[in-house]
Every structure is written in structure tokens, then in C-alpha cells.
Amino acid sequence: MVDAFDRIKKRYEELSVQLSDPAIIQDQARYQRLSKEFASIAKIQDKIGKLEKVEKERAELEHMLHDRKTDAQLIELATEELPQLKDACRRLREEIEDLLLAESGDAPKSVIVEIRAGTGGLEAGLFAADLFRMYARYAAERGYALETLDSHETENGGFKEIIFSLEGPQAYNRFRFESGVHRVQRVPLTESSGRIHTSACTVAVLPEPKEVDIQIDPRDLEIDVYRSSGPGGQSVNTTDSAVRITHLPSGVVVTCQDERSQLKNKAKALRILRARLFELKKEQQDQERSANRKKQVGTGDRSEKIRTYNFQERRVTDHRINLTLYELDQILDGALDKLFDALIQHDRQNRLKDLKL
């Protein structure tokens, strides 16, 4: 942990100097940003100081135990106290790790999830509906508020696309690893010969920002309205209630036709647009830090998979962490905590390695 501690101490000292600079004090936006970073680092620095003190005491006791001149009574006391100091060191290290890996307090508490049918035609649409039900059941169990923002149904009861929001404690932290291609292997209801088919859906999980995080200039928007339509071209209503918004600077296009009200569709489309622009901004920042960052969602091809749902074997395999659970029915019924917990723990271990602790 020495390298990480040295970097934290150096940054702590840099911020202490910067926050006393009159020029920075006058720049309120920068001052508040640096003050927030300083407060976070100060907590870590305090724990580091306590850890160094305890480690020094532990080293002194270990030296006493190995020193032949130490009398028997002191050896007995040191032997009793040493396990307590080792335990204190372990706890302080864990607390420091938690602080280093802590998500920002400003992390969005709601997410927008987009599920799109990929390879596999109508069967992929049915699988998209299965994924939506799986997430909806998990959300209900956790007490998350779910709101459907837009959906496009298929003629057999599936979804070409469904977009919904989830809001609740830890919603972003729990769902953020669902982004990618989900593959299903099963015999479709329409398959008379019993042959197993492979289909795929893409899932994108976008943190929903506050309006202050992403400010959209109305002059950058091109807004079109048209009539909503359901599966097979059926008319949903006879008014121009569907909305298409194009963000001209980025080229991002969002459509929404889920509501009968044009105003409601516009409001929902703006929420989706804001989330996509926020994710685009985040990706650009990540790419600046790491040229090797993987894209969140692939093309939807069967080979680009993060997870496979095999109905014949009642198996779910997450390929990123080589985790296989023979609990398909429970998982599709919303029992996702085993998967989520394993992914969060894997991410924690990787981030600790990146910190060179």
C-alpha cells in the first residue's frame, strides 16, 4: 500500500496549498470541487495515520518478542497484545480500501435500462421480454420504482426494444454490470423439430443524471412528431403523439411513443436523451484515461456475449467472471443477487489491483 499512501499524502498536501490560494477561493466552482475532493482525501489520510501508528506499535512488539534481552513478563504481555494489533491493522486496511473504492456520493440513484432484441428474430424479442420481467421482479423485490419510458412490441408478445427507469438505493451500483450482450439457448415455441436455437439481446444500463449534470441547449434539438404505431403497423392513436428528438451536436436520436400525450412522450424522450449524453460524456472521459476501455454494448451478434441462459441445462453462465449457476428458473424470476454480488466483488478486486495496494 506504500505507493498508494504516498500518492494520497502528496495530493492531500497539494490540495491544502491550493485551497489557501486567493485566486482559487474566488473561483467558487473550482473551490467547491477541490474542497469536496479534499474532504474525501482527508478521511483516507486520517485512517492512514491511524494505521501507521498501529503498525509501528506492532513492529515494536514483534521486535520485543525476538529480542533475547526482553524479560518473560514483557514477552507474555506482548504475546497477548500482538493479535489485537494485527486485527486492528487488518480492519484499518479494509476501511481504507472501502474509502478508496467508494462510489461518489453524487452517483446517480436511478438508471435507465435499454433492452433491444438482437440476433434471432421473434425469439430474440421473446427473450427481451424475459429479461424485462426478470429485472422488473428483482426491482419489485428490492423496492425500486420502475417506470416504462418507451417500448416497441413484436407480434408474438415480445419486444423489439423496451426502455425503462429504475430508482432506489444502490440501483446504479447493482445494475451497472448488466450492460452487454445476453445470449439465450432454448427450443422456441415455434420450433416443431425440437431444435435448440441461439438468440441474443443487448442491454445498456445508463446512469440517469440530474438536469444540472447535463444541460441541453434547446437550439441543439430537432424535434419531430408523428403518429404512434403498434406491432404490425396497427394505429395506437390518431394524433401525432410520438416524439423523435435529434441532438444535433452529437447525432444522438431518441424516439418515444409509449404515452398518448405528446408532452409526456417529449418529457420521457428528454430523460433518455440526457442519460445517453451523460454516458457519452463519461465514455469520452474514460477513453482519455484508458485507451483500452471496452464499449458497453456490442453489435448484438451471438458471439459477443457477457452471459448465457441455457434452458436445456437450467444454467446461467456469466462469461466475464467464469461463474455458472444452475438456477435458471430462480434467476429469471428475479433472484439476481448471487450474480450481482459476484460481479461487484470481482470489480472491487480489479480496482484494488489498479490502485497497486
DOPAPA-130183 format. One record per residue (C-alpha): y, x, z. Coordinates in steps of 0.5 Angstrom, whole numbers, plus 500, padded with zeros to 3 digits. Each point is the difference from the previous one (the first is absolute). Example, Ala and Ser with C-alpha at 12.3 -4.5 7.8 and 13.67 -1.06 7.14 Angstrom:
! DOPAPA-130183
<site><Y>491</Y><X>525</X><Z>516</Z></site>
<site><Y>507</Y><X>502</X><Z>498</Z></site>
! end
This chain:
! DOPAPA-130183
<site><Y>500</Y><X>500</X><Z>500</Z></site>
<site><Y>505</Y><X>506</X><Z>501</Z></site>
<site><Y>502</Y><X>500</X><Z>493</Z></site>
<site><Y>502</Y><X>492</X><Z>500</Z></site>
<site><Y>503</Y><X>501</X><Z>507</Z></site>
<site><Y>505</Y><X>506</X><Z>497</Z></site>
<site><Y>502</Y><X>495</X><Z>495</Z></site>
<site><Y>502</Y><X>495</X><Z>505</Z></site>
<site><Y>503</Y><X>504</X><Z>504</Z></site>
<site><Y>504</Y><X>503</X><Z>494</Z></site>
<site><Y>502</Y><X>493</X><Z>498</Z></site>
<site><Y>502</Y><X>498</X><Z>507</Z></site>
<site><Y>505</Y><X>506</X><Z>500</Z></site>
<site><Y>503</Y><X>498</X><Z>493</Z></site>
<site><Y>501</Y><X>493</X><Z>502</Z></site>
<site><Y>503</Y><X>502</X><Z>507</Z></site>
<site><Y>505</Y><X>504</X><Z>496</Z></site>
<site><Y>501</Y><X>495</X><Z>494</Z></site>
<site><Y>502</Y><X>494</X><Z>505</Z></site>
<site><Y>505</Y><X>504</X><Z>503</Z></site>
<site><Y>504</Y><X>501</X><Z>493</Z></site>
<site><Y>506</Y><X>496</X><Z>500</Z></site>
<site><Y>499</Y><X>499</X><Z>492</Z></site>
<site><Y>493</Y><X>497</X><Z>501</Z></site>
<site><Y>503</Y><X>496</X><Z>506</Z></site>
<site><Y>505</Y><X>497</X><Z>496</Z></site>
<site><Y>495</Y><X>498</X><Z>494</Z></site>
<site><Y>497</Y><X>494</X><Z>504</Z></site>
<site><Y>494</Y><X>499</X><Z>495</Z></site>
<site><Y>497</Y><X>507</X><Z>501</Z></site>
<site><Y>502</Y><X>501</X><Z>507</Z></site>
<site><Y>495</Y><X>494</X><Z>502</Z></site>
<site><Y>495</Y><X>502</X><Z>495</Z></site>
<site><Y>500</Y><X>507</X><Z>504</Z></site>
<site><Y>500</Y><X>497</X><Z>507</Z></site>
<site><Y>494</Y><X>496</X><Z>498</Z></site>
<site><Y>496</Y><X>506</X><Z>498</Z></site>
<site><Y>503</Y><X>504</X><Z>506</Z></site>
<site><Y>498</Y><X>494</X><Z>505</Z></site>
<site><Y>493</Y><X>501</X><Z>497</Z></site>
<site><Y>499</Y><X>507</X><Z>500</Z></site>
<site><Y>503</Y><X>500</X><Z>507</Z></site>
<site><Y>494</Y><X>496</X><Z>502</Z></site>
<site><Y>495</Y><X>505</X><Z>497</Z></site>
<site><Y>504</Y><X>506</X><Z>503</Z></site>
<site><Y>499</Y><X>497</X><Z>507</Z></site>
<site><Y>493</Y><X>500</X><Z>499</Z></site>
<site><Y>499</Y><X>507</X><Z>497</Z></site>
<site><Y>504</Y><X>502</X><Z>506</Z></site>
<site><Y>495</Y><X>497</X><Z>505</Z></site>
<site><Y>494</Y><X>502</X><Z>496</Z></site>
<site><Y>503</Y><X>508</X><Z>500</Z></site>
<site><Y>501</Y><X>499</X><Z>508</Z></site>
<site><Y>493</Y><X>497</X><Z>501</Z></site>
<site><Y>496</Y><X>505</X><Z>495</Z></site>
<site><Y>504</Y><X>506</X><Z>504</Z></site>
<site><Y>497</Y><X>498</X><Z>506</Z></site>
<site><Y>493</Y><X>499</X><Z>497</Z></site>
<site><Y>501</Y><X>507</X><Z>498</Z></site>
<site><Y>502</Y><X>503</X><Z>507</Z></site>
<site><Y>494</Y><X>496</X><Z>503</Z></site>
<site><Y>495</Y><X>503</X><Z>495</Z></site>
<site><Y>503</Y><X>507</X><Z>501</Z></site>
<site><Y>498</Y><X>499</X><Z>507</Z></site>
<site><Y>493</Y><X>498</X><Z>499</Z></site>
<site><Y>499</Y><X>506</X><Z>496</Z></site>
<site><Y>504</Y><X>505</X><Z>505</Z></site>
<site><Y>495</Y><X>503</X><Z>505</Z></site>
<site><Y>505</Y><X>501</X><Z>505</Z></site>
<site><Y>501</Y><X>492</X><Z>501</Z></site>
<site><Y>497</Y><X>498</X><Z>506</Z></site>
<site><Y>495</Y><X>495</X><Z>501</Z></site>
<site><Y>504</Y><X>494</X><Z>503</Z></site>
<site><Y>505</Y><X>501</X><Z>494</Z></site>
<site><Y>494</Y><X>500</X><Z>495</Z></site>
<site><Y>498</Y><X>494</X><Z>503</Z></site>
<site><Y>507</Y><X>496</X><Z>499</Z></site>
<site><Y>501</Y><X>503</X><Z>493</Z></site>
<site><Y>493</Y><X>497</X><Z>498</Z></site>
<site><Y>502</Y><X>493</X><Z>503</Z></site>
<site><Y>506</Y><X>500</X><Z>496</Z></site>
<site><Y>499</Y><X>503</X><Z>494</Z></site>
<site><Y>496</Y><X>494</X><Z>497</Z></site>
<site><Y>506</Y><X>496</X><Z>502</Z></site>
<site><Y>505</Y><X>504</X><Z>496</Z></site>
<site><Y>495</Y><X>501</X><Z>494</Z></site>
<site><Y>500</Y><X>492</X><Z>500</Z></site>
<site><Y>508</Y><X>500</X><Z>500</Z></site>
<site><Y>500</Y><X>505</X><Z>494</Z></site>
<site><Y>496</Y><X>495</X><Z>496</Z></site>
<site><Y>504</Y><X>494</X><Z>502</Z></site>
<site><Y>506</Y><X>503</X><Z>498</Z></site>
<site><Y>498</Y><X>503</X><Z>494</Z></site>
<site><Y>498</Y><X>493</X><Z>498</Z></site>
<site><Y>506</Y><X>497</X><Z>502</Z></site>
<site><Y>504</Y><X>505</X><Z>496</Z></site>
<site><Y>495</Y><X>498</X><Z>494</Z></site>
<site><Y>502</Y><X>493</X><Z>500</Z></site>
<site><Y>507</Y><X>501</X><Z>500</Z></site>
<site><Y>500</Y><X>505</X><Z>494</Z></site>
<site><Y>496</Y><X>495</X><Z>497</Z></site>
<site><Y>504</Y><X>494</X><Z>502</Z></site>
<site><Y>502</Y><X>495</X><Z>495</Z></site>
<site><Y>507</Y><X>499</X><Z>499</Z></site>
<site><Y>503</Y><X>494</X><Z>505</Z></site>
<site><Y>503</Y><X>498</X><Z>493</Z></site>
<site><Y>494</Y><X>499</X><Z>497</Z></site>
<site><Y>500</Y><X>493</X><Z>496</Z></site>
<site><Y>496</Y><X>495</X><Z>505</Z></site>
<site><Y>498</Y><X>496</X><Z>494</Z></site>
<site><Y>497</Y><X>502</X><Z>493</Z></site>
<site><Y>499</Y><X>497</X><Z>493</Z></site>
<site><Y>493</Y><X>500</X><Z>497</Z></site>
<site><Y>498</Y><X>499</X><Z>493</Z></site>
<site><Y>493</Y><X>499</X><Z>497</Z></site>
<site><Y>499</Y><X>500</X><Z>493</Z></site>
<site><Y>494</Y><X>499</X><Z>496</Z></site>
<site><Y>498</Y><X>506</X><Z>496</Z></site>
<site><Y>493</Y><X>501</X><Z>496</Z></site>
<site><Y>495</Y><X>495</X><Z>500</Z></site>
<site><Y>504</Y><X>493</X><Z>497</Z></site>
<site><Y>499</Y><X>494</X><Z>504</Z></site>
<site><Y>495</Y><X>503</X><Z>505</Z></site>
<site><Y>506</Y><X>505</X><Z>502</Z></site>
<site><Y>504</Y><X>494</X><Z>501</Z></site>
<site><Y>495</Y><X>497</X><Z>505</Z></site>
<site><Y>500</Y><X>507</X><Z>503</Z></site>
<site><Y>507</Y><X>500</X><Z>501</Z></site>
<site><Y>500</Y><X>493</X><Z>504</Z></site>
<site><Y>494</Y><X>503</X><Z>504</Z></site>
<site><Y>505</Y><X>506</X><Z>502</Z></site>
<site><Y>506</Y><X>495</X><Z>502</Z></site>
<site><Y>495</Y><X>496</X><Z>504</Z></site>
<site><Y>498</Y><X>506</X><Z>504</Z></site>
<site><Y>507</Y><X>502</X><Z>501</Z></site>
<site><Y>502</Y><X>493</X><Z>502</Z></site>
<site><Y>494</Y><X>500</X><Z>505</Z></site>
<site><Y>502</Y><X>506</X><Z>503</Z></site>
<site><Y>507</Y><X>498</X><Z>500</Z></site>
<site><Y>499</Y><X>494</X><Z>504</Z></site>
<site><Y>495</Y><X>504</X><Z>505</Z></site>
<site><Y>506</Y><X>505</X><Z>501</Z></site>
<site><Y>505</Y><X>494</X><Z>501</Z></site>
<site><Y>504</Y><X>503</X><Z>494</Z></site>
<site><Y>505</Y><X>495</X><Z>496</Z></site>
<site><Y>497</Y><X>499</X><Z>493</Z></site>
<site><Y>505</Y><X>497</X><Z>494</Z></site>
<site><Y>497</Y><X>500</X><Z>493</Z></site>
<site><Y>506</Y><X>502</X><Z>495</Z></site>
<site><Y>497</Y><X>500</X><Z>493</Z></site>
<site><Y>493</Y><X>498</X><Z>497</Z></site>
<site><Y>497</Y><X>499</X><Z>494</Z></site>
<site><Y>493</Y><X>497</X><Z>500</Z></site>
<site><Y>495</Y><X>500</X><Z>495</Z></site>
<site><Y>496</Y><X>494</X><Z>497</Z></site>
<site><Y>494</Y><X>501</X><Z>505</Z></site>
<site><Y>504</Y><X>501</X><Z>506</Z></site>
<site><Y>501</Y><X>507</X><Z>501</Z></site>
<site><Y>507</Y><X>504</X><Z>499</Z></site>
<site><Y>503</Y><X>504</X><Z>494</Z></site>
<site><Y>505</Y><X>502</X><Z>506</Z></site>
<site><Y>502</Y><X>498</X><Z>507</Z></site>
<site><Y>506</Y><X>503</X><Z>504</Z></site>
<site><Y>501</Y><X>498</X><Z>507</Z></site>
<site><Y>503</Y><X>503</X><Z>506</Z></site>
<site><Y>497</Y><X>501</X><Z>507</Z></site>
<site><Y>505</Y><X>501</X><Z>506</Z></site>
<site><Y>498</Y><X>502</X><Z>507</Z></site>
<site><Y>499</Y><X>506</X><Z>505</Z></site>
<site><Y>497</Y><X>506</X><Z>496</Z></site>
<site><Y>499</Y><X>496</X><Z>494</Z></site>
<site><Y>502</Y><X>506</X><Z>495</Z></site>
<site><Y>496</Y><X>505</X><Z>504</Z></site>
<site><Y>494</Y><X>496</X><Z>500</Z></site>
<site><Y>500</Y><X>498</X><Z>492</Z></site>
<site><Y>503</Y><X>507</X><Z>497</Z></site>
<site><Y>494</Y><X>503</X><Z>498</Z></site>
<site><Y>497</Y><X>494</X><Z>496</Z></site>
<site><Y>504</Y><X>502</X><Z>494</Z></site>
<site><Y>496</Y><X>502</X><Z>494</Z></site>
<site><Y>494</Y><X>497</X><Z>496</Z></site>
<site><Y>495</Y><X>496</X><Z>504</Z></site>
<site><Y>493</Y><X>499</X><Z>496</Z></site>
<site><Y>495</Y><X>495</X><Z>501</Z></site>
<site><Y>493</Y><X>500</X><Z>497</Z></site>
<site><Y>496</Y><X>493</X><Z>500</Z></site>
<site><Y>497</Y><X>495</X><Z>496</Z></site>
<site><Y>505</Y><X>495</X><Z>497</Z></site>
<site><Y>499</Y><X>492</X><Z>501</Z></site>
<site><Y>500</Y><X>500</X><Z>492</Z></site>
<site><Y>495</Y><X>505</X><Z>499</Z></site>
<site><Y>494</Y><X>497</X><Z>499</Z></site>
<site><Y>495</Y><X>506</X><Z>499</Z></site>
<site><Y>502</Y><X>503</X><Z>507</Z></site>
<site><Y>503</Y><X>506</X><Z>497</Z></site>
<site><Y>505</Y><X>504</X><Z>505</Z></site>
<site><Y>507</Y><X>500</X><Z>498</Z></site>
<site><Y>505</Y><X>505</X><Z>502</Z></site>
<site><Y>508</Y><X>498</X><Z>500</Z></site>
<site><Y>506</Y><X>502</X><Z>503</Z></site>
<site><Y>506</Y><X>498</X><Z>503</Z></site>
<site><Y>507</Y><X>504</X><Z>502</Z></site>
<site><Y>503</Y><X>500</X><Z>507</Z></site>
<site><Y>507</Y><X>502</X><Z>501</Z></site>
<site><Y>503</Y><X>500</X><Z>507</Z></site>
<site><Y>508</Y><X>501</X><Z>500</Z></site>
<site><Y>504</Y><X>500</X><Z>507</Z></site>
<site><Y>505</Y><X>495</X><Z>500</Z></site>
<site><Y>507</Y><X>503</X><Z>501</Z></site>
<site><Y>506</Y><X>497</X><Z>503</Z></site>
<site><Y>505</Y><X>498</X><Z>496</Z></site>
<site><Y>504</Y><X>506</X><Z>503</Z></site>
<site><Y>495</Y><X>505</X><Z>498</Z></site>
<site><Y>500</Y><X>498</X><Z>492</Z></site>
<site><Y>507</Y><X>497</X><Z>498</Z></site>
<site><Y>499</Y><X>497</X><Z>493</Z></site>
<site><Y>507</Y><X>499</X><Z>496</Z></site>
<site><Y>500</Y><X>493</X><Z>496</Z></site>
<site><Y>502</Y><X>503</X><Z>494</Z></site>
<site><Y>494</Y><X>504</X><Z>499</Z></site>
<site><Y>496</Y><X>494</X><Z>500</Z></site>
<site><Y>498</Y><X>496</X><Z>494</Z></site>
<site><Y>497</Y><X>493</X><Z>502</Z></site>
<site><Y>497</Y><X>495</X><Z>495</Z></site>
<site><Y>497</Y><X>493</X><Z>502</Z></site>
<site><Y>494</Y><X>497</X><Z>497</Z></site>
<site><Y>495</Y><X>494</X><Z>501</Z></site>
<site><Y>494</Y><X>502</X><Z>504</Z></site>
<site><Y>493</Y><X>499</X><Z>498</Z></site>
<site><Y>493</Y><X>500</X><Z>503</Z></site>
<site><Y>494</Y><X>502</X><Z>498</Z></site>
<site><Y>498</Y><X>499</X><Z>492</Z></site>
<site><Y>507</Y><X>498</X><Z>499</Z></site>
<site><Y>501</Y><X>494</X><Z>504</Z></site>
<site><Y>507</Y><X>498</X><Z>502</Z></site>
<site><Y>501</Y><X>501</X><Z>507</Z></site>
<site><Y>507</Y><X>496</X><Z>500</Z></site>
<site><Y>505</Y><X>498</X><Z>494</Z></site>
<site><Y>506</Y><X>504</X><Z>503</Z></site>
<site><Y>502</Y><X>507</X><Z>499</Z></site>
<site><Y>498</Y><X>502</X><Z>507</Z></site>
<site><Y>496</Y><X>507</X><Z>498</Z></site>
<site><Y>504</Y><X>506</X><Z>501</Z></site>
<site><Y>500</Y><X>507</X><Z>497</Z></site>
<site><Y>504</Y><X>506</X><Z>503</Z></site>
<site><Y>501</Y><X>506</X><Z>496</Z></site>
<site><Y>503</Y><X>506</X><Z>504</Z></site>
<site><Y>504</Y><X>504</X><Z>494</Z></site>
<site><Y>500</Y><X>507</X><Z>503</Z></site>
<site><Y>493</Y><X>500</X><Z>502</Z></site>
<site><Y>497</Y><X>496</X><Z>495</Z></site>
<site><Y>496</Y><X>496</X><Z>505</Z></site>
<site><Y>499</Y><X>493</X><Z>498</Z></site>
<site><Y>498</Y><X>494</X><Z>506</Z></site>
<site><Y>498</Y><X>493</X><Z>498</Z></site>
<site><Y>499</Y><X>495</X><Z>505</Z></site>
<site><Y>497</Y><X>492</X><Z>498</Z></site>
<site><Y>497</Y><X>498</X><Z>507</Z></site>
<site><Y>505</Y><X>495</X><Z>502</Z></site>
<site><Y>503</Y><X>494</X><Z>497</Z></site>
<site><Y>507</Y><X>503</X><Z>502</Z></site>
<site><Y>504</Y><X>505</X><Z>495</Z></site>
<site><Y>504</Y><X>502</X><Z>506</Z></site>
<site><Y>493</Y><X>501</X><Z>504</Z></site>
<site><Y>497</Y><X>504</X><Z>495</Z></site>
<site><Y>506</Y><X>504</X><Z>499</Z></site>
<site><Y>500</Y><X>502</X><Z>507</Z></site>
<site><Y>493</Y><X>502</X><Z>500</Z></site>
<site><Y>501</Y><X>504</X><Z>494</Z></site>
<site><Y>505</Y><X>504</X><Z>503</Z></site>
<site><Y>496</Y><X>501</X><Z>506</Z></site>
<site><Y>494</Y><X>503</X><Z>496</Z></site>
<site><Y>505</Y><X>504</X><Z>496</Z></site>
<site><Y>503</Y><X>503</X><Z>506</Z></site>
<site><Y>494</Y><X>502</X><Z>502</Z></site>
<site><Y>498</Y><X>503</X><Z>493</Z></site>
<site><Y>506</Y><X>504</X><Z>500</Z></site>
<site><Y>499</Y><X>503</X><Z>507</Z></site>
<site><Y>493</Y><X>502</X><Z>498</Z></site>
<site><Y>503</Y><X>503</X><Z>494</Z></site>
<site><Y>505</Y><X>504</X><Z>504</Z></site>
<site><Y>495</Y><X>502</X><Z>505</Z></site>
<site><Y>496</Y><X>503</X><Z>495</Z></site>
<site><Y>505</Y><X>504</X><Z>497</Z></site>
<site><Y>502</Y><X>503</X><Z>507</Z></site>
<site><Y>492</Y><X>501</X><Z>501</Z></site>
<site><Y>500</Y><X>504</X><Z>493</Z></site>
<site><Y>505</Y><X>504</X><Z>502</Z></site>
<site><Y>497</Y><X>502</X><Z>506</Z></site>
<site><Y>493</Y><X>501</X><Z>496</Z></site>
<site><Y>499</Y><X>500</X><Z>493</Z></site>
<site><Y>492</Y><X>498</X><Z>501</Z></site>
<site><Y>501</Y><X>494</X><Z>503</Z></site>
<site><Y>496</Y><X>494</X><Z>497</Z></site>
<site><Y>502</Y><X>494</X><Z>497</Z></site>
<site><Y>499</Y><X>494</X><Z>505</Z></site>
<site><Y>496</Y><X>496</X><Z>494</Z></site>
<site><Y>496</Y><X>502</X><Z>494</Z></site>
<site><Y>499</Y><X>496</X><Z>494</Z></site>
<site><Y>495</Y><X>495</X><Z>502</Z></site>
<site><Y>494</Y><X>504</X><Z>497</Z></site>
<site><Y>494</Y><X>499</X><Z>503</Z></site>
<site><Y>499</Y><X>508</X><Z>501</Z></site>
<site><Y>507</Y><X>500</X><Z>504</Z></site>
<site><Y>497</Y><X>498</X><Z>507</Z></site>
<site><Y>502</Y><X>500</X><Z>507</Z></site>
<site><Y>495</Y><X>495</X><Z>503</Z></site>
<site><Y>494</Y><X>497</X><Z>497</Z></site>
<site><Y>497</Y><X>493</X><Z>502</Z></site>
<site><Y>493</Y><X>500</X><Z>498</Z></site>
<site><Y>497</Y><X>493</X><Z>501</Z></site>
<site><Y>492</Y><X>501</X><Z>499</Z></site>
<site><Y>500</Y><X>505</X><Z>506</Z></site>
<site><Y>505</Y><X>497</X><Z>504</Z></site>
<site><Y>504</Y><X>506</X><Z>500</Z></site>
<site><Y>507</Y><X>502</X><Z>500</Z></site>
<site><Y>502</Y><X>508</X><Z>499</Z></site>
<site><Y>507</Y><X>503</X><Z>501</Z></site>
<site><Y>499</Y><X>506</X><Z>495</Z></site>
<site><Y>506</Y><X>504</X><Z>503</Z></site>
<site><Y>497</Y><X>501</X><Z>507</Z></site>
<site><Y>493</Y><X>499</X><Z>498</Z></site>
<site><Y>499</Y><X>494</X><Z>504</Z></site>
<site><Y>494</Y><X>495</X><Z>499</Z></site>
<site><Y>500</Y><X>494</X><Z>504</Z></site>
<site><Y>494</Y><X>495</X><Z>499</Z></site>
<site><Y>504</Y><X>494</X><Z>502</Z></site>
<site><Y>503</Y><X>497</X><Z>493</Z></site>
<site><Y>500</Y><X>493</X><Z>503</Z></site>
<site><Y>504</Y><X>501</X><Z>506</Z></site>
<site><Y>505</Y><X>505</X><Z>496</Z></site>
<site><Y>501</Y><X>494</X><Z>495</Z></site>
<site><Y>501</Y><X>495</X><Z>506</Z></site>
<site><Y>506</Y><X>505</X><Z>502</Z></site>
<site><Y>496</Y><X>505</X><Z>505</Z></site>
<site><Y>504</Y><X>506</X><Z>498</Z></site>
<site><Y>502</Y><X>504</X><Z>506</Z></site>
<site><Y>494</Y><X>505</X><Z>499</Z></site>
<site><Y>503</Y><X>501</X><Z>493</Z></site>
<site><Y>507</Y><X>501</X><Z>502</Z></site>
<site><Y>499</Y><X>504</X><Z>507</Z></site>
<site><Y>495</Y><X>505</X><Z>496</Z></site>
<site><Y>506</Y><X>501</X><Z>495</Z></site>
<site><Y>505</Y><X>500</X><Z>505</Z></site>
<site><Y>496</Y><X>506</X><Z>504</Z></site>
<site><Y>499</Y><X>503</X><Z>493</Z></site>
<site><Y>507</Y><X>500</X><Z>498</Z></site>
<site><Y>502</Y><X>503</X><Z>507</Z></site>
<site><Y>495</Y><X>506</X><Z>500</Z></site>
<site><Y>503</Y><X>502</X><Z>493</Z></site>
<site><Y>507</Y><X>499</X><Z>502</Z></site>
<site><Y>499</Y><X>505</X><Z>506</Z></site>
<site><Y>497</Y><X>505</X><Z>495</Z></site>
<site><Y>506</Y><X>499</X><Z>496</Z></site>
<site><Y>504</Y><X>502</X><Z>507</Z></site>
<site><Y>496</Y><X>506</X><Z>501</Z></site>
<site><Y>499</Y><X>498</X><Z>507</Z></site>
! end
